[in-house]
Amino acid sequence: MTLREFVREQTQRIYEALRQGQAPPTGEYDTATLKECMRRATVQIGTTHYRPDSVLLEFIFTEPSLGPAILTVRVPAPEPIVYMPVPDWVIEDVWQGEVTGTFRFASEAQVLLKKLHNQIFSETNILYFEERPQLKHRNQ
């Protein structure tokens, strides 16, 4: 399971429970904040933040008469999370905009690094030098 799949699964589980007026089935959260949030009519999925050992999922509760409230649920990760920065050799204007790294499970990062290593140090690397490369690029 990738980190994205893990986050999607946990977010949906917690979101469905909150929509039904129940407490999150997993993770750690402030019970007083949950009680305050449950006074509001609707819940939306908010931002996701990453830590080396967990994922922080935000859920936004709204009610016109009370204003918004945010519940943060800390879900422990099944393995360490690492940040994969953009390698130094990437040139920003090649991608036509800001280039940033991504968060991944450590095992996922190892697989991606192995794949990158193979792309660089195999006979197929020469195909990237063709006028119309035959290999898939990262956006494909």
Secondary structure, 3 states (H helix, E strand, C coil): CCHHHHHHHHHHHHHHHHHCCCCCCCCECCHHHHHHHCCCCEEEEEEEEEECCEEEEEEEEECCCCCCEEEEEEEECCCCEEEECCCCCCCHHHCCCCCCCEEEEHHHHHHHHHHHHHHHCCHHHHHHHCCCCCCCCCCC
